[in-house]
Amino acid sequence: ANIKLPHEIHWKLSDDEAWRVREAVAENAKATPEILLQLSEDENDRVRLAVAKNANSTPEIIEKLQKNN
């Protein structure tokens, strides 16, 4: 994903129908904790895994992912 995309575009893409798009948002180094929190509830395992690997994921997000796994 393009790290220069505006924040609003990341929000739109985080709700895309295609899981690969949501995964790319979750992998993005510019993804905010708010977006990652939303994606931590994604139905797709690969999206949630990308959230877990993102350095911007807070301890609370990681804990939520562990509870839902």
Predicted model as a PDB file, atoms N, CA, C, CB and O in Angstrom, pLDDT in the B-factor column:
MODEL        1                                                                  
ATOM      1  N   ALA A   1       0.847  -1.187   0.000  1.00 45.00           N  
ATOM      2  CA  ALA A   1       0.000   0.000   0.000  1.00 45.00           C  
ATOM      3  C   ALA A   1       0.885   1.241   0.000  1.00 45.00           C  
ATOM      4  CB  ALA A   1      -0.959   0.004   1.225  1.00 45.00           C  
ATOM      5  O   ALA A   1       1.991   1.232   0.540  1.00 45.00           O  
ATOM      6  N   ASN A   2       0.396   2.272  -0.594  1.00 48.00           N  
ATOM      7  CA  ASN A   2       1.138   3.519  -0.694  1.00 48.00           C  
ATOM      8  C   ASN A   2       1.096   4.240   0.649  1.00 48.00           C  
ATOM      9  CB  ASN A   2       0.565   4.416  -1.821  1.00 48.00           C  
ATOM     10  O   ASN A   2       0.020   4.617   1.115  1.00 48.00           O  
ATOM     11  N   ILE A   3       2.260   4.436   1.278  1.00 56.00           N  
ATOM     12  CA  ILE A   3       2.284   5.049   2.606  1.00 56.00           C  
ATOM     13  C   ILE A   3       1.990   6.541   2.553  1.00 56.00           C  
ATOM     14  CB  ILE A   3       3.630   4.816   3.262  1.00 56.00           C  
ATOM     15  O   ILE A   3       1.869   7.175   3.602  1.00 56.00           O  
ATOM     16  N   LYS A   4       1.874   7.115   1.370  1.00 68.00           N  
ATOM     17  CA  LYS A   4       1.583   8.532   1.250  1.00 68.00           C  
ATOM     18  C   LYS A   4       0.093   8.810   1.082  1.00 68.00           C  
ATOM     19  CB  LYS A   4       2.341   9.110   0.089  1.00 68.00           C  
ATOM     20  O   LYS A   4      -0.306   9.960   0.900  1.00 68.00           O  
ATOM     21  N   LEU A   5      -0.719   7.784   1.140  1.00 70.00           N  
ATOM     22  CA  LEU A   5      -2.160   7.985   1.010  1.00 70.00           C  
ATOM     23  C   LEU A   5      -2.688   8.773   2.195  1.00 70.00           C  
ATOM     24  CB  LEU A   5      -2.891   6.637   0.895  1.00 70.00           C  
ATOM     25  O   LEU A   5      -2.230   8.589   3.323  1.00 70.00           O  
ATOM     26  N   PRO A   6      -3.655   9.654   1.943  1.00 76.00           N  
ATOM     27  CA  PRO A   6      -4.271  10.389   3.061  1.00 76.00           C  
ATOM     28  C   PRO A   6      -4.981   9.430   4.025  1.00 76.00           C  
ATOM     29  CB  PRO A   6      -5.275  11.441   2.528  1.00 76.00           C  
ATOM     30  O   PRO A   6      -5.426   8.346   3.647  1.00 76.00           O  
ATOM     31  N   HIS A   7      -5.066   9.865   5.260  1.00 78.00           N  
ATOM     32  CA  HIS A   7      -5.704   9.083   6.325  1.00 78.00           C  
ATOM     33  C   HIS A   7      -7.128   8.665   5.932  1.00 78.00           C  
ATOM     34  CB  HIS A   7      -5.734   9.896   7.635  1.00 78.00           C  
ATOM     35  O   HIS A   7      -7.542   7.541   6.215  1.00 78.00           O  
ATOM     36  N   GLU A   8      -7.864   9.550   5.294  1.00 84.00           N  
ATOM     37  CA  GLU A   8      -9.254   9.258   4.915  1.00 84.00           C  
ATOM     38  C   GLU A   8      -9.324   8.082   3.943  1.00 84.00           C  
ATOM     39  CB  GLU A   8      -9.912  10.500   4.285  1.00 84.00           C  
ATOM     40  O   GLU A   8     -10.256   7.279   3.995  1.00 84.00           O  
ATOM     41  N   ILE A   9      -8.336   7.989   3.062  1.00 86.00           N  
ATOM     42  CA  ILE A   9      -8.310   6.887   2.103  1.00 86.00           C  
ATOM     43  C   ILE A   9      -8.029   5.563   2.818  1.00 86.00           C  
ATOM     44  CB  ILE A   9      -7.248   7.145   1.013  1.00 86.00           C  
ATOM     45  O   ILE A   9      -8.614   4.534   2.478  1.00 86.00           O  
ATOM     46  N   HIS A  10      -7.138   5.592   3.803  1.00 82.00           N  
ATOM     47  CA  HIS A  10      -6.885   4.376   4.587  1.00 82.00           C  
ATOM     48  C   HIS A  10      -8.177   3.898   5.253  1.00 82.00           C  
ATOM     49  CB  HIS A  10      -5.788   4.632   5.658  1.00 82.00           C  
ATOM     50  O   HIS A  10      -8.456   2.699   5.284  1.00 82.00           O  
ATOM     51  N   TRP A  11      -8.959   4.830   5.783  1.00 85.00           N  
ATOM     52  CA  TRP A  11     -10.228   4.455   6.421  1.00 85.00           C  
ATOM     53  C   TRP A  11     -11.149   3.783   5.414  1.00 85.00           C  
ATOM     54  CB  TRP A  11     -10.922   5.693   7.032  1.00 85.00           C  
ATOM     55  O   TRP A  11     -11.737   2.741   5.702  1.00 85.00           O  
ATOM     56  N   LYS A  12     -11.273   4.383   4.226  1.00 89.00           N  
ATOM     57  CA  LYS A  12     -12.142   3.795   3.194  1.00 89.00           C  
ATOM     58  C   LYS A  12     -11.654   2.405   2.795  1.00 89.00           C  
ATOM     59  CB  LYS A  12     -12.200   4.708   1.953  1.00 89.00           C  
ATOM     60  O   LYS A  12     -12.448   1.471   2.683  1.00 89.00           O  
ATOM     61  N   LEU A  13     -10.356   2.273   2.583  1.00 90.00           N  
ATOM     62  CA  LEU A  13      -9.798   0.990   2.162  1.00 90.00           C  
ATOM     63  C   LEU A  13      -9.889  -0.059   3.260  1.00 90.00           C  
ATOM     64  CB  LEU A  13      -8.354   1.162   1.738  1.00 90.00           C  
ATOM     65  O   LEU A  13      -9.953  -1.251   2.961  1.00 90.00           O  
ATOM     66  N   SER A  14      -9.895   0.351   4.513  1.00 91.00           N  
ATOM     67  CA  SER A  14      -9.985  -0.611   5.619  1.00 91.00           C  
ATOM     68  C   SER A  14     -11.354  -1.285   5.674  1.00 91.00           C  
ATOM     69  CB  SER A  14      -9.699   0.088   6.950  1.00 91.00           C  
ATOM     70  O   SER A  14     -11.543  -2.266   6.393  1.00 91.00           O  
ATOM     71  N   ASP A  15     -12.308  -0.753   4.909  1.00 92.00           N  
ATOM     72  CA  ASP A  15     -13.660  -1.325   4.858  1.00 92.00           C  
ATOM     73  C   ASP A  15     -13.955  -1.912   3.473  1.00 92.00           C  
ATOM     74  CB  ASP A  15     -14.712  -0.249   5.215  1.00 92.00           C  
ATOM     75  O   ASP A  15     -15.111  -2.171   3.140  1.00 92.00           O  
ATOM     76  N   ASP A  16     -12.924  -2.117   2.683  1.00 93.00           N  
ATOM     77  CA  ASP A  16     -13.090  -2.642   1.331  1.00 93.00           C  
ATOM     78  C   ASP A  16     -13.609  -4.070   1.361  1.00 93.00           C  
ATOM     79  CB  ASP A  16     -11.769  -2.580   0.566  1.00 93.00           C  
ATOM     80  O   ASP A  16     -13.337  -4.810   2.307  1.00 93.00           O  
ATOM     81  N   GLU A  17     -14.356  -4.465   0.334  1.00 96.00           N  
ATOM     82  CA  GLU A  17     -14.889  -5.829   0.257  1.00 96.00           C  
ATOM     83  C   GLU A  17     -13.782  -6.870   0.104  1.00 96.00           C  
ATOM     84  CB  GLU A  17     -15.865  -5.943  -0.907  1.00 96.00           C  
ATOM     85  O   GLU A  17     -13.909  -7.992   0.593  1.00 96.00           O  
ATOM     86  N   ALA A  18     -12.707  -6.498  -0.572  1.00 96.00           N  
ATOM     87  CA  ALA A  18     -11.629  -7.447  -0.842  1.00 96.00           C  
ATOM     88  C   ALA A  18     -10.692  -7.560   0.367  1.00 96.00           C  
ATOM     89  CB  ALA A  18     -10.836  -7.019  -2.096  1.00 96.00           C  
ATOM     90  O   ALA A  18     -10.125  -6.564   0.818  1.00 96.00           O  
ATOM     91  N   TRP A  19     -10.540  -8.776   0.882  1.00 97.00           N  
ATOM     92  CA  TRP A  19      -9.697  -8.958   2.067  1.00 97.00           C  
ATOM     93  C   TRP A  19      -8.255  -8.589   1.787  1.00 97.00           C  
ATOM     94  CB  TRP A  19      -9.772 -10.393   2.557  1.00 97.00           C  
ATOM     95  O   TRP A  19      -7.551  -8.155   2.699  1.00 97.00           O  
ATOM     96  N   ARG A  20      -7.793  -8.745   0.563  1.00 97.00           N  
ATOM     97  CA  ARG A  20      -6.406  -8.398   0.237  1.00 97.00           C  
ATOM     98  C   ARG A  20      -6.158  -6.893   0.366  1.00 97.00           C  
ATOM     99  CB  ARG A  20      -6.063  -8.863  -1.184  1.00 97.00           C  
ATOM    100  O   ARG A  20      -5.062  -6.464   0.726  1.00 97.00           O  
ATOM    101  N   VAL A  21      -7.174  -6.111   0.074  1.00 96.00           N  
ATOM    102  CA  VAL A  21      -7.051  -4.658   0.246  1.00 96.00           C  
ATOM    103  C   VAL A  21      -6.973  -4.336   1.729  1.00 96.00           C  
ATOM    104  CB  VAL A  21      -8.246  -3.908  -0.415  1.00 96.00           C  
ATOM    105  O   VAL A  21      -6.134  -3.540   2.153  1.00 96.00           O  
ATOM    106  N   ARG A  22      -7.847  -4.952   2.521  1.00 96.00           N  
ATOM    107  CA  ARG A  22      -7.825  -4.727   3.973  1.00 96.00           C  
ATOM    108  C   ARG A  22      -6.507  -5.203   4.565  1.00 96.00           C  
ATOM    109  CB  ARG A  22      -9.006  -5.450   4.656  1.00 96.00           C  
ATOM    110  O   ARG A  22      -5.968  -4.568   5.472  1.00 96.00           O  
ATOM    111  N   GLU A  23      -5.984  -6.315   4.060  1.00 97.00           N  
ATOM    112  CA  GLU A  23      -4.689  -6.821   4.528  1.00 97.00           C  
ATOM    113  C   GLU A  23      -3.584  -5.809   4.224  1.00 97.00           C  
ATOM    114  CB  GLU A  23      -4.365  -8.186   3.869  1.00 97.00           C  
ATOM    115  O   GLU A  23      -2.714  -5.570   5.062  1.00 97.00           O  
ATOM    116  N   ALA A  24      -3.614  -5.221   3.043  1.00 94.00           N  
ATOM    117  CA  ALA A  24      -2.599  -4.227   2.670  1.00 94.00           C  
ATOM    118  C   ALA A  24      -2.663  -3.013   3.585  1.00 94.00           C  
ATOM    119  CB  ALA A  24      -2.781  -3.790   1.208  1.00 94.00           C  
ATOM    120  O   ALA A  24      -1.627  -2.453   3.943  1.00 94.00           O  
ATOM    121  N   VAL A  25      -3.860  -2.606   3.964  1.00 94.00           N  
ATOM    122  CA  VAL A  25      -4.009  -1.489   4.901  1.00 94.00           C  
ATOM    123  C   VAL A  25      -3.417  -1.882   6.252  1.00 94.00           C  
ATOM    124  CB  VAL A  25      -5.507  -1.083   5.053  1.00 94.00           C  
ATOM    125  O   VAL A  25      -2.705  -1.095   6.875  1.00 94.00           O  
ATOM    126  N   ALA A  26      -3.712  -3.097   6.700  1.00 96.00           N  
ATOM    127  CA  ALA A  26      -3.211  -3.568   7.995  1.00 96.00           C  
ATOM    128  C   ALA A  26      -1.691  -3.695   8.007  1.00 96.00           C  
ATOM    129  CB  ALA A  26      -3.841  -4.912   8.344  1.00 96.00           C  
ATOM    130  O   ALA A  26      -1.072  -3.564   9.062  1.00 96.00           O  
ATOM    131  N   GLU A  27      -1.088  -3.947   6.861  1.00 95.00           N  
ATOM    132  CA  GLU A  27       0.377  -4.064   6.764  1.00 95.00           C  
ATOM    133  C   GLU A  27       1.063  -2.708   6.653  1.00 95.00           C  
ATOM    134  CB  GLU A  27       0.754  -4.919   5.566  1.00 95.00           C  
ATOM    135  O   GLU A  27       2.275  -2.606   6.846  1.00 95.00           O  
ATOM    136  N   ASN A  28       0.306  -1.683   6.347  1.00 92.00           N  
ATOM    137  CA  ASN A  28       0.879  -0.373   6.055  1.00 92.00           C  
ATOM    138  C   ASN A  28       1.496   0.252   7.298  1.00 92.00           C  
ATOM    139  CB  ASN A  28      -0.184   0.554   5.479  1.00 92.00           C  
ATOM    140  O   ASN A  28       0.877   0.287   8.362  1.00 92.00           O  
ATOM    141  N   ALA A  29       2.709   0.741   7.155  1.00 90.00           N  
ATOM    142  CA  ALA A  29       3.434   1.357   8.278  1.00 90.00           C  
ATOM    143  C   ALA A  29       2.764   2.637   8.765  1.00 90.00           C  
ATOM    144  CB  ALA A  29       4.870   1.659   7.871  1.00 90.00           C  
ATOM    145  O   ALA A  29       3.039   3.085   9.878  1.00 90.00           O  
ATOM    146  N   LYS A  30       1.906   3.225   7.969  1.00 88.00           N  
ATOM    147  CA  LYS A  30       1.213   4.457   8.364  1.00 88.00           C  
ATOM    148  C   LYS A  30      -0.191   4.193   8.913  1.00 88.00           C  
ATOM    149  CB  LYS A  30       1.122   5.401   7.176  1.00 88.00           C  
ATOM    150  O   LYS A  30      -0.918   5.135   9.227  1.00 88.00           O  
ATOM    151  N   ALA A  31      -0.572   2.931   9.030  1.00 92.00           N  
ATOM    152  CA  ALA A  31      -1.890   2.613   9.583  1.00 92.00           C  
ATOM    153  C   ALA A  31      -1.944   3.063  11.038  1.00 92.00           C  
ATOM    154  CB  ALA A  31      -2.196   1.090   9.466  1.00 92.00           C  
ATOM    155  O   ALA A  31      -1.046   2.759  11.824  1.00 92.00           O  
ATOM    156  N   THR A  32      -2.982   3.773  11.383  1.00 93.00           N  
ATOM    157  CA  THR A  32      -3.123   4.280  12.750  1.00 93.00           C  
ATOM    158  C   THR A  32      -3.675   3.189  13.670  1.00 93.00           C  
ATOM    159  CB  THR A  32      -4.045   5.522  12.777  1.00 93.00           C  
ATOM    160  O   THR A  32      -4.288   2.229  13.202  1.00 93.00           O  
ATOM    161  N   PRO A  33      -3.458   3.338  14.967  1.00 96.00           N  
ATOM    162  CA  PRO A  33      -4.044   2.375  15.902  1.00 96.00           C  
ATOM    163  C   PRO A  33      -5.566   2.279  15.763  1.00 96.00           C  
ATOM    164  CB  PRO A  33      -3.685   2.756  17.330  1.00 96.00           C  
ATOM    165  O   PRO A  33      -6.136   1.207  15.970  1.00 96.00           O  
ATOM    166  N   GLU A  34      -6.223   3.376  15.418  1.00 95.00           N  
ATOM    167  CA  GLU A  34      -7.683   3.342  15.257  1.00 95.00           C  
ATOM    168  C   GLU A  34      -8.088   2.432  14.100  1.00 95.00           C  
ATOM    169  CB  GLU A  34      -8.231   4.761  15.024  1.00 95.00           C  
ATOM    170  O   GLU A  34      -9.032   1.650  14.215  1.00 95.00           O  
ATOM    171  N   ILE A  35      -7.375   2.539  13.001  1.00 96.00           N  
ATOM    172  CA  ILE A  35      -7.660   1.674  11.851  1.00 96.00           C  
ATOM    173  C   ILE A  35      -7.315   0.224  12.184  1.00 96.00           C  
ATOM    174  CB  ILE A  35      -6.869   2.142  10.604  1.00 96.00           C  
ATOM    175  O   ILE A  35      -8.061  -0.694  11.844  1.00 96.00           O  
ATOM    176  N   LEU A  36      -6.194   0.028  12.843  1.00 97.00           N  
ATOM    177  CA  LEU A  36      -5.795  -1.328  13.217  1.00 97.00           C  
ATOM    178  C   LEU A  36      -6.781  -1.957  14.196  1.00 97.00           C  
ATOM    179  CB  LEU A  36      -4.398  -1.317  13.824  1.00 97.00           C  
ATOM    180  O   LEU A  36      -7.043  -3.158  14.137  1.00 97.00           O  
ATOM    181  N   LEU A  37      -7.317  -1.152  15.084  1.00 96.00           N  
ATOM    182  CA  LEU A  37      -8.334  -1.660  16.010  1.00 96.00           C  
ATOM    183  C   LEU A  37      -9.551  -2.154  15.240  1.00 96.00           C  
ATOM    184  CB  LEU A  37      -8.748  -0.568  17.019  1.00 96.00           C  
ATOM    185  O   LEU A  37     -10.083  -3.226  15.530  1.00 96.00           O  
ATOM    186  N   GLN A  38      -9.988  -1.378  14.265  1.00 95.00           N  
ATOM    187  CA  GLN A  38     -11.123  -1.791  13.428  1.00 95.00           C  
ATOM    188  C   GLN A  38     -10.790  -3.093  12.697  1.00 95.00           C  
ATOM    189  CB  GLN A  38     -11.489  -0.675  12.405  1.00 95.00           C  
ATOM    190  O   GLN A  38     -11.604  -4.016  12.659  1.00 95.00           O  
ATOM    191  N   LEU A  39      -9.596  -3.160  12.120  1.00 96.00           N  
ATOM    192  CA  LEU A  39      -9.205  -4.347  11.357  1.00 96.00           C  
ATOM    193  C   LEU A  39      -8.929  -5.551  12.249  1.00 96.00           C  
ATOM    194  CB  LEU A  39      -7.981  -4.043  10.524  1.00 96.00           C  
ATOM    195  O   LEU A  39      -8.915  -6.682  11.762  1.00 96.00           O  
ATOM    196  N   SER A  40      -8.711  -5.338  13.530  1.00 97.00           N  
ATOM    197  CA  SER A  40      -8.488  -6.465  14.444  1.00 97.00           C  
ATOM    198  C   SER A  40      -9.737  -7.323  14.597  1.00 97.00           C  
ATOM    199  CB  SER A  40      -8.042  -5.957  15.812  1.00 97.00           C  
ATOM    200  O   SER A  40      -9.667  -8.451  15.086  1.00 97.00           O  
ATOM    201  N   GLU A  41     -10.865  -6.794  14.183  1.00 95.00           N  
ATOM    202  CA  GLU A  41     -12.128  -7.527  14.239  1.00 95.00           C  
ATOM    203  C   GLU A  41     -12.491  -8.131  12.890  1.00 95.00           C  
ATOM    204  CB  GLU A  41     -13.244  -6.613  14.710  1.00 95.00           C  
ATOM    205  O   GLU A  41     -13.588  -8.668  12.730  1.00 95.00           O  
ATOM    206  N   ASP A  42     -11.599  -8.053  11.933  1.00 96.00           N  
ATOM    207  CA  ASP A  42     -11.880  -8.546  10.583  1.00 96.00           C  
ATOM    208  C   ASP A  42     -12.155 -10.044  10.605  1.00 96.00           C  
ATOM    209  CB  ASP A  42     -10.707  -8.236   9.639  1.00 96.00           C  
ATOM    210  O   ASP A  42     -11.607 -10.777  11.428  1.00 96.00           O  
ATOM    211  N   GLU A  43     -13.003 -10.483   9.694  1.00 95.00           N  
ATOM    212  CA  GLU A  43     -13.354 -11.897   9.597  1.00 95.00           C  
ATOM    213  C   GLU A  43     -12.223 -12.743   9.019  1.00 95.00           C  
ATOM    214  CB  GLU A  43     -14.594 -12.061   8.750  1.00 95.00           C  
ATOM    215  O   GLU A  43     -12.195 -13.960   9.206  1.00 95.00           O  
ATOM    216  N   ASN A  44     -11.297 -12.104   8.321  1.00 97.00           N  
ATOM    217  CA  ASN A  44     -10.233 -12.830   7.636  1.00 97.00           C  
ATOM    218  C   ASN A  44      -8.993 -12.966   8.526  1.00 97.00           C  
ATOM    219  CB  ASN A  44      -9.867 -12.122   6.325  1.00 97.00           C  
ATOM    220  O   ASN A  44      -8.502 -11.987   9.087  1.00 97.00           O  
ATOM    221  N   ASP A  45      -8.505 -14.194   8.642  1.00 96.00           N  
ATOM    222  CA  ASP A  45      -7.322 -14.475   9.474  1.00 96.00           C  
ATOM    223  C   ASP A  45      -6.086 -13.716   9.011  1.00 96.00           C  
ATOM    224  CB  ASP A  45      -7.026 -15.965   9.472  1.00 96.00           C  
ATOM    225  O   ASP A  45      -5.300 -13.249   9.836  1.00 96.00           O  
ATOM    226  N   ARG A  46      -5.907 -13.589   7.705  1.00 97.00           N  
ATOM    227  CA  ARG A  46      -4.701 -12.928   7.185  1.00 97.00           C  
ATOM    228  C   ARG A  46      -4.714 -11.435   7.497  1.00 97.00           C  
ATOM    229  CB  ARG A  46      -4.581 -13.145   5.666  1.00 97.00           C  
ATOM    230  O   ARG A  46      -3.659 -10.840   7.721  1.00 97.00           O  
ATOM    231  N   VAL A  47      -5.886 -10.831   7.512  1.00 98.00           N  
ATOM    232  CA  VAL A  47      -5.999  -9.417   7.869  1.00 98.00           C  
ATOM    233  C   VAL A  47      -5.636  -9.245   9.332  1.00 98.00           C  
ATOM    234  CB  VAL A  47      -7.428  -8.879   7.590  1.00 98.00           C  
ATOM    235  O   VAL A  47      -4.871  -8.346   9.680  1.00 98.00           O  
ATOM    236  N   ARG A  48      -6.174 -10.092  10.189  1.00 97.00           N  
ATOM    237  CA  ARG A  48      -5.875 -10.009  11.622  1.00 97.00           C  
ATOM    238  C   ARG A  48      -4.397 -10.283  11.892  1.00 97.00           C  
ATOM    239  CB  ARG A  48      -6.746 -11.000  12.410  1.00 97.00           C  
ATOM    240  O   ARG A  48      -3.808  -9.653  12.771  1.00 97.00           O  
ATOM    241  N   LEU A  49      -3.792 -11.205  11.156  1.00 97.00           N  
ATOM    242  CA  LEU A  49      -2.366 -11.489  11.304  1.00 97.00           C  
ATOM    243  C   LEU A  49      -1.535 -10.260  10.920  1.00 97.00           C  
ATOM    244  CB  LEU A  49      -1.962 -12.705  10.437  1.00 97.00           C  
ATOM    245  O   LEU A  49      -0.547  -9.941  11.582  1.00 97.00           O  
ATOM    246  N   ALA A  50      -1.939  -9.582   9.857  1.00 98.00           N  
ATOM    247  CA  ALA A  50      -1.233  -8.361   9.445  1.00 98.00           C  
ATOM    248  C   ALA A  50      -1.342  -7.290  10.517  1.00 98.00           C  
ATOM    249  CB  ALA A  50      -1.793  -7.832   8.112  1.00 98.00           C  
ATOM    250  O   ALA A  50      -0.390  -6.546  10.752  1.00 98.00           O  
ATOM    251  N   VAL A  51      -2.492  -7.207  11.169  1.00 98.00           N  
ATOM    252  CA  VAL A  51      -2.664  -6.259  12.277  1.00 98.00           C  
ATOM    253  C   VAL A  51      -1.689  -6.612  13.393  1.00 98.00           C  
ATOM    254  CB  VAL A  51      -4.133  -6.270  12.806  1.00 98.00           C  
ATOM    255  O   VAL A  51      -1.026  -5.737  13.949  1.00 98.00           O  
ATOM    256  N   ALA A  52      -1.607  -7.897  13.716  1.00 97.00           N  
ATOM    257  CA  ALA A  52      -0.729  -8.342  14.802  1.00 97.00           C  
ATOM    258  C   ALA A  52       0.733  -8.018  14.525  1.00 97.00           C  
ATOM    259  CB  ALA A  52      -0.886  -9.837  15.023  1.00 97.00           C  
ATOM    260  O   ALA A  52       1.490  -7.742  15.456  1.00 97.00           O  
ATOM    261  N   LYS A  53       1.137  -8.047  13.265  1.00 97.00           N  
ATOM    262  CA  LYS A  53       2.525  -7.802  12.892  1.00 97.00           C  
ATOM    263  C   LYS A  53       2.841  -6.319  12.736  1.00 97.00           C  
ATOM    264  CB  LYS A  53       2.842  -8.523  11.609  1.00 97.00           C  
ATOM    265  O   LYS A  53       4.010  -5.945  12.649  1.00 97.00           O  
ATOM    266  N   ASN A  54       1.822  -5.475  12.700  1.00 97.00           N  
ATOM    267  CA  ASN A  54       2.055  -4.044  12.478  1.00 97.00           C  
ATOM    268  C   ASN A  54       2.606  -3.405  13.750  1.00 97.00           C  
ATOM    269  CB  ASN A  54       0.745  -3.333  12.038  1.00 97.00           C  
ATOM    270  O   ASN A  54       2.056  -3.580  14.838  1.00 97.00           O  
ATOM    271  N   ALA A  55       3.696  -2.668  13.596  1.00 97.00           N  
ATOM    272  CA  ALA A  55       4.357  -2.027  14.745  1.00 97.00           C  
ATOM    273  C   ALA A  55       3.475  -0.981  15.422  1.00 97.00           C  
ATOM    274  CB  ALA A  55       5.657  -1.378  14.299  1.00 97.00           C  
ATOM    275  O   ALA A  55       3.735  -0.606  16.565  1.00 97.00           O  
ATOM    276  N   ASN A  56       2.446  -0.508  14.742  1.00 97.00           N  
ATOM    277  CA  ASN A  56       1.546   0.498  15.316  1.00 97.00           C  
ATOM    278  C   ASN A  56       0.420  -0.119  16.146  1.00 97.00           C  
ATOM    279  CB  ASN A  56       0.950   1.345  14.210  1.00 97.00           C  
ATOM    280  O   ASN A  56      -0.370   0.606  16.751  1.00 97.00           O  
ATOM    281  N   SER A  57       0.342  -1.434  16.180  1.00 97.00           N  
ATOM    282  CA  SER A  57      -0.673  -2.087  17.010  1.00 97.00           C  
ATOM    283  C   SER A  57      -0.308  -1.913  18.478  1.00 97.00           C  
ATOM    284  CB  SER A  57      -0.804  -3.595  16.652  1.00 97.00           C  
ATOM    285  O   SER A  57       0.810  -2.216  18.892  1.00 97.00           O  
ATOM    286  N   THR A  58      -1.247  -1.432  19.242  1.00 97.00           N  
ATOM    287  CA  THR A  58      -1.033  -1.198  20.669  1.00 97.00           C  
ATOM    288  C   THR A  58      -1.149  -2.523  21.435  1.00 97.00           C  
ATOM    289  CB  THR A  58      -2.055  -0.155  21.214  1.00 97.00           C  
ATOM    290  O   THR A  58      -1.680  -3.501  20.908  1.00 97.00           O  
ATOM    291  N   PRO A  59      -0.659  -2.552  22.659  1.00 97.00           N  
ATOM    292  CA  PRO A  59      -0.832  -3.765  23.475  1.00 97.00           C  
ATOM    293  C   PRO A  59      -2.306  -4.166  23.613  1.00 97.00           C  
ATOM    294  CB  PRO A  59      -0.225  -3.552  24.864  1.00 97.00           C  
ATOM    295  O   PRO A  59      -2.625  -5.353  23.687  1.00 97.00           O  
ATOM    296  N   GLU A  60      -3.189  -3.184  23.648  1.00 96.00           N  
ATOM    297  CA  GLU A  60      -4.627  -3.481  23.754  1.00 96.00           C  
ATOM    298  C   GLU A  60      -5.130  -4.204  22.506  1.00 96.00           C  
ATOM    299  CB  GLU A  60      -5.432  -2.181  23.971  1.00 96.00           C  
ATOM    300  O   GLU A  60      -5.944  -5.122  22.599  1.00 96.00           O  
ATOM    301  N   ILE A  61      -4.645  -3.787  21.346  1.00 97.00           N  
ATOM    302  CA  ILE A  61      -5.048  -4.440  20.100  1.00 97.00           C  
ATOM    303  C   ILE A  61      -4.524  -5.862  20.067  1.00 97.00           C  
ATOM    304  CB  ILE A  61      -4.541  -3.652  18.876  1.00 97.00           C  
ATOM    305  O   ILE A  61      -5.246  -6.780  19.679  1.00 97.00           O  
ATOM    306  N   ILE A  62      -3.280  -6.056  20.467  1.00 96.00           N  
ATOM    307  CA  ILE A  62      -2.699  -7.402  20.481  1.00 96.00           C  
ATOM    308  C   ILE A  62      -3.473  -8.302  21.454  1.00 96.00           C  
ATOM    309  CB  ILE A  62      -1.195  -7.344  20.874  1.00 96.00           C  
ATOM    310  O   ILE A  62      -3.747  -9.464  21.152  1.00 96.00           O  
ATOM    311  N   GLU A  63      -3.817  -7.757  22.610  1.00 95.00           N  
ATOM    312  CA  GLU A  63      -4.592  -8.527  23.587  1.00 95.00           C  
ATOM    313  C   GLU A  63      -5.956  -8.912  23.013  1.00 95.00           C  
ATOM    314  CB  GLU A  63      -4.771  -7.720  24.890  1.00 95.00           C  
ATOM    315  O   GLU A  63      -6.414 -10.040  23.194  1.00 95.00           O  
ATOM    316  N   LYS A  64      -6.591  -7.989  22.336  1.00 92.00           N  
ATOM    317  CA  LYS A  64      -7.896  -8.269  21.715  1.00 92.00           C  
ATOM    318  C   LYS A  64      -7.773  -9.366  20.669  1.00 92.00           C  
ATOM    319  CB  LYS A  64      -8.478  -6.995  21.072  1.00 92.00           C  
ATOM    320  O   LYS A  64      -8.633 -10.243  20.582  1.00 92.00           O  
ATOM    321  N   LEU A  65      -6.712  -9.322  19.878  1.00 94.00           N  
ATOM    322  CA  LEU A  65      -6.495 -10.354  18.867  1.00 94.00           C  
ATOM    323  C   LEU A  65      -6.301 -11.714  19.511  1.00 94.00           C  
ATOM    324  CB  LEU A  65      -5.288 -10.010  17.999  1.00 94.00           C  
ATOM    325  O   LEU A  65      -6.807 -12.718  19.008  1.00 94.00           O  
ATOM    326  N   GLN A  66      -5.573 -11.758  20.620  1.00 93.00           N  
ATOM    327  CA  GLN A  66      -5.331 -13.027  21.315  1.00 93.00           C  
ATOM    328  C   GLN A  66      -6.613 -13.593  21.889  1.00 93.00           C  
ATOM    329  CB  GLN A  66      -4.306 -12.842  22.425  1.00 93.00           C  
ATOM    330  O   GLN A  66      -6.810 -14.808  21.867  1.00 93.00           O  
ATOM    331  N   LYS A  67      -7.478 -12.755  22.398  1.00 90.00           N  
ATOM    332  CA  LYS A  67      -8.739 -13.206  22.977  1.00 90.00           C  
ATOM    333  C   LYS A  67      -9.683 -13.749  21.911  1.00 90.00           C  
ATOM    334  CB  LYS A  67      -9.407 -12.068  23.732  1.00 90.00           C  
ATOM    335  O   LYS A  67     -10.434 -14.693  22.157  1.00 90.00           O  
ATOM    336  N   ASN A  68      -9.640 -13.148  20.731  1.00 78.00           N  
ATOM    337  CA  ASN A  68     -10.556 -13.541  19.653  1.00 78.00           C  
ATOM    338  C   ASN A  68     -10.022 -14.688  18.809  1.00 78.00           C  
ATOM    339  CB  ASN A  68     -10.839 -12.358  18.761  1.00 78.00           C  
ATOM    340  O   ASN A  68     -10.701 -15.155  17.896  1.00 78.00           O  
ATOM    341  N   ASN A  69      -8.830 -15.138  19.103  1.00 69.00           N  
ATOM    342  CA  ASN A  69      -8.227 -16.200  18.285  1.00 69.00           C  
ATOM    343  C   ASN A  69      -8.551 -17.566  18.804  1.00 69.00           C  
ATOM    344  CB  ASN A  69      -6.736 -16.037  18.220  1.00 69.00           C  
ATOM    345  O   ASN A  69      -8.118 -18.564  18.229  1.00 69.00           O  
TER     346      ASN A  69                                                      
ENDMDL                                                                          
END                                                                             
